[in-house]
Amino acid sequence: MTEQNIAAMMDGLGRAARDAARTLARTSGEERNAALAAAAAALRRSSDSILAANERDLASARERGLAAAMLDRLALDPARLAGIAAGLEAIVELPDPLGRVLAEWTRPNGLRIQRVSVPLGVIGMVFESRPNVTADAAGLCLKSGNAVILRGGSESFESSRAIHAAIAGALEACGLPGAAVQLVPTRDRAAVGHLLAMREWIDVVVPRGGKSLIRRVQEDARVPVIGHLEGICHVYLHASADPDMAKAIVLNAKMRRTGICGAAETLLVDREAVERLVPGIVAALVEAGCEVRGDETIRSAADRVVSATEADWSTEYLDAIISARAVDGVEDAIEHIRRHGSGHTESIVADDAAAAEAFLAGVDSAIVLHNASTQFADGGEFGMGAEIGIATGRIHARGPVGAEQLTSYKYVVRGAGQLRP
């Protein structure tokens, strides 16, 4: 496609999305839930065509030599597709995020003021190879009354098209505009640049994918962005940590799934507890296939630890590698995280309640945990249903971005003829 054709196509998507958003904003929760349930049913009915489209994507990906981990992200099977449909049904069960009275009060002059939740409007979603994101994003945007323009990765193009077709058809069958959920119909990367600059039509962009994609979105977008660049997550073992709990949490935080943004990348250990905690934890990590890169104190306490460099403290490995460092108490751990972290997720393992509270209060990250794995950094694990990403910014959304986080608010003021003196 020519640049002019892409510009015209994207402008048409944006205009249709804005019209659909105005319609959605006036729908009831029951109407949106009915459409979500219909979309889940449509995905199940379309299973054969969706799986066939996914096989075309997989065949193309294999020809291009994509890594096994990428192929696994891309692959669908009947169980995974059933899980995608069930995810939409789980969103149905969430409370309606719209029309909630967030605060209300009456002024001395009799004016009654309410702060009421409303949709953001039109959301641009840019993501990579996971086809399930097509349904997750569509479901959460529909639940929150937002129209969405989806731009998936080229690897999942056929899968995303098949999933989108089922969902859009279900919306129209329920009397809602199919343009409430649109998919950019080209693999051309120039479409992303247009999406990021569509201030007239797009209210916010949510990127989901690797570091290069998110960096491009954050640097090039001319509309607000909700998301995070890196997940440099820490587990800090306080001197009071129970050794068995510490070992179990570190293993889970690092090794359950090494390629997700909530995976631990750095282990911090109180210096006075290194001899007690580190040998068993390092042995368990190495046995599980993890490379440990440590400072001098960590290396002196355990075998099979390689030397860490300064760059390791600021690296998101997304692999079976973890850096490990001795620190001098809670404040030193907080300072290390402030200096090297990405504001995503941090955990303290401690039996000392005062130390734990000091850490939770002192660490300025989107998610902080006590005696729990960083891999709980997920909207589903927070009871929020699906989520379309983790936000590390301080404006609007922070942490898991679910349906509630895709809303804003307006002020509704009711009077009885009051005039301002």
Salt bridges, closest charged atoms under 4 A:
GLU3 OE2 - HIS194 NE2 2.77
ASP11 OD2 - ARG15 NH2 3.32
ASP19 OD1 - ARG22 NH1 3.02
GLU55 OE2 - ARG62 NH1 3.18
ASP72 OD1 - ARG80 NH2 2.92
GLU89 OE2 - ARG44 NH1 2.64
ASP96 OD1 - ARG32 NH1 3.21
GLU158 OE1 - ARG56 NH2 3.58
GLU158 OE1 - ARG161 NH2 3.37
ASP203 OD2 - ARG18 NH1 2.83
ASP220 OD2 - ARG216 NE 3.44
GLU230 OE2 - LYS211 NZ 2.82
GLU265 OE1 - LYS254 NZ 2.73
ASP270 OD2 - HIS238 NE2 3.92
GLU291 OE2 - ARG293 NE 2.59
GLU310 OE2 - HIS340 NE2 3.98
ASP312 OD1 - ARG293 NH1 2.91
ASP328 OD1 - ARG271 NE 2.75
GLU335 OE2 - ARG338 NH2 2.54
GLU335 OE2 - ARG339 NH1 3.38
GLU346 OE1 - HIS234 ND1 2.85
ASP364 OD2 - ARG394 NH2 2.45
ASP364 OD1 - ARG398 NH2 2.91
GLU404 OE2 - ARG100 NH1 3.72
